[in-house]
């Protein structure tokens, strides 16, 4: 048992518990960049570990009634076969160093998409808050919001997400939820998270089965991931009501981007310049967006009067 790896998995599990995102997007690049695990083995081990962890959060949302099973069904029609197919596509592209290089490049691209998705998710939530404040979204106290299910678009989202997850282990908790927000903007945040978590169970299971047969599974790596990430996710979930998850998600986006650039072979100097430029620009751009939606440039906490 590699206890250093288990400790890293503990930290990542806490982030996942806090934000609901970042499992594969953090775990796989950490395995590749810091523990020198081959990219295909990192994807395989992370997916098998995720297949064990995903059902835990799903049961909570199912019990609380925050899952749209109609959307889950259409997503799974696309994602389950596509996830298994993603493994076959990766395997069919070569072997040895060729497949490792391809997986590393694909992982870097997927992380850039995931980081972009985190920023997009923050903006969509800001726009939703503005609509709710202005009364453009009617209250619906009777239960889940009434939505028109779009089967073909939903299946397509599942299929694209499935291929990405099968090849890179990234996307089940980041890319798909962004697509759901765009397709169904009236869904409540809890239903978006619950629906995404439940559909991710068969999606990740399908990808994990594919990697067990055709990937490069390392049981010792998978075991260390489970030992650390399961208690970490529990601790993170307990802390989620006390810490600012939005701030953590924004920091996570920068971590994902940094990992992506390193996986794509960008030099450390160039990576530092890109991240520094983003740090300098992100604040003013976000404040301008807040003002454009009628909010103050900086969030203001209300004082509680005793």
N, C-alpha and C positions, 0 to 999 in steps of 0.2 A: 504493500500500500504506500503510495506517494502522498505523505501527509502535507507537503507543500502544495501539491495540486488540490488536495481536499480543502485546504485553507483558502486557496484562490476561488474554488467553487463555492465556498461558504459566502465570501464577499459578493460574488455574482448572484448567488441565490437571494441575498438581502436586497440587492438592486431590483431583481425580478419581483420580489414580494412587495417592494415599495411602489413600483411603477407599472407592473404587469407586462413589462417589455424588456427585451435585451437578453433573453436566455441564449439562443443560438448566436445572436449577433455579437455577444460579448464572449461567450464560452469558447466558441470555435477559434476566433483570432487569438485569444489568450493561449490556447493549446498550441497553436502554430508558432506564434511569435515568442512566447516566453518559455515554453516547455519542449520546443523542437519536435512536436508531434507532426508527422506527415499530414498534409492537408486532408487527404481522403480519410485517413484514420481519425483525424479530429472531427470531421463531419459525421462519420459513422458512429463514433463513441458518444458524441453529443446528442445525436438523434435518438439513440437507444436509451440514454439517460432521460431525455425529455419525454419519451413515450411512457416512462414510469411516473414522472412527476406531473404531467399535464392533467390527468384525471382528478387530482386533488382539488384544484381550484374550480374545475368544471362542476363537481358535485355540489360545491357551495352555491354556485350560480343557479344550478338546476333546482336546488332546494328553495332558493329565494325567488324563483320565477322570473329571472332576468335573462332568459334565453329565448330567442326567436327560432323555434325549431323548424319553421318553414324555410327560413334562410339557411339554417344549418344543412338541411337536406339538399338544397340546390348547390350550396358550396361544395359539399362532399361528393356530389355527382361529378364535379369537375376535378376536385383536388385529390381525391384518394387514388384514382388510376394515374393521374398526372404525377403525383409524388413518386410512385413506384417507377413510372416511366422516366422521371428525372434521373433516378439512379442508373437506369439502363443507358440513358443518353450519355451520362458521364463515363460509364464503363466502356461504352462503345467508341468513345473518342480516342482511346489509346490505353497504354499501360505503362507502368514504371514512372519515369520522370515526366513523360508527356502528360499523363493524367493528373499527376500531382501539381504540375505547373498550371494546367487548365483549371483545376479546382481552386487553386489559390487566386487566380485572376478572377474567376467567377465570384468567389467569396468577396474579393475587394469591391467589385461592382455592386454586389448585393448590399454590402455595408453602406456604400454611398447612397443607394436608394433608400435604405432604412433610415439613415441620418436625415436625408431630405424629407422622408415621411414624418419624422418626429417634428420637424419645424412646420410642416404642412398641417399636422394634427394640432399644434399649438395655435396656428392662425385660424383654423376652422372652429376651434373652441372659442376663440375670441369673437369671431363673427357670430357664432351661435349665442353667446352672452349678449351681444348687442341686439340681436333680433328679439331675444326674450325680454330684455329691458324695455325695448321700444314697443312691445306688445304685438309684434308681427307674427308670433307663434302662439296660437290659442292654447290655453291650458286644457289638459285632458285628464281630469281626475278619475275617470272611469276605468283606467287601466292602460295597457300599452298603446302607444300612438298608432293611429291607423295609417298603414303604409301600403303602397301598391308594389307587390313583389315583381321584380323583373328577372324572370328565370334565365334567359339567355345570357344577360349581362352578369348575373350572379354566378352561373356555371363557368363563364369565361374567367371571372376573377379567381374562382377556385382553381381552375386549370393552370393559369399563369402562376399563381402562388404555389401550387403543388409542385410544379417543375422547379421553381427556384428553391423551395425547401428541400426537395429531393437531391438537388445538386450541391447545395451550400449549407443547409440546416437553418438558413436565415429566412424570415418572412412570415412565419405562422403567427407571430404576435406583433408584427410591425407593419409590413406591407399590406396584408389582407385587411387589417382594421382600418387603414387609411382609405382603401378602396370602398369598404363598407360605409364609411362616413360620407364619401362622395356620392355613392349610389342612394343611400337612405339617410339624408341629413336630418330627418325628424326623429330618428331613433335616439333614445336617452343614452347617456354615456354608460350607465350600468349595463344596458342591453347590448351595446356595442361590444363591451369587454366580455360579457357572458357569452354572447353568440360566437365571438371570435375564439374564446377559450374552448368551447364545446366542439366547434368544427375542427379545431386543431388536434383534438384527440385522435380521431381516425386518420387525419392527414399525417401527423407525425408517426403514428403507428405503421401506416403504409410505407412511409419513407424508411423507417427503422427496419422493417422486415426486408425491404430491398437491400439495405446496407448490410444486414446480417448475412444475406446470401451472396451479394455481389460487391459489397464494399470492403472495408479493411478494419473490422471491429477489433478493438483491443479491450478485453474484459478488465484488465487492471486499470486502464484509464477510466472506463465507464464506472467501475466500482468507486474510484476516488471521487468522481463527479457526484455520484449519488450520496456518498457519505457527507460531503460538504454542502451540496446545494439544497437538499431537502430541509435540514434545520435552518439554513440560511433563508429560504423562501418563507418559512414560518415566522422567523424573527422579523423579516422585512414586512410581512403582512401585519404584524402587530404594531410596527412603527409607522405604518402608512398613514394613520390618522393623526400623527403627531409631527411629521416632517413634511416640508413642501415638495410634493411629488413633481410639480411642474418644473421647479428649478432643477431637480435631479434628472428629469428627462432631457432638459436642455444640455446639461453637462454630459449626459450619456451620448447625445448627438455628436458632440465634439470628440468624445472618446472613439465612437464608431468611425468618424471621419479620419481621425489619426490612424486607427488600425487599418482602414481601407487603403490609405495612401502608402503605408509601409508594405502591405500585402501586394500592392501594385508596383512595388519597386522604386517608389519615390524616395529621394534622398532625405536624410534627417533635416538638413538645412531648408530644403524646399517645403517639407512638411511643416516646419516651424513657421515659415513665412506665411503659408496659406492659412494656418490656424490663427496666427497673430492678426492677419488681415480680417479674418472673420470675426474675431473677438472685438476688433476696433469698430467694425461696421454693424455687427448684429445688434448692439445696444441702441444706437440711433435709429436704425431701421425699425426695430420693434416698438420704440417709443412713438415713432411717426405713425405706425399702424394703429397703435392704441388711440392716438389722437384722432385719426381718421374715422374711427368707430365711436367717437364720443367719450372715450375714457381719458383719465389723467395719464400723463406720460409714465408715471410709476404707480404701481398698486399701492393703495392706501389702506392700512388696517384700521378697522373701527375700534375705538377705545371702549372697553367694557367698564361701565360705571357700576360700582359696588352698591 
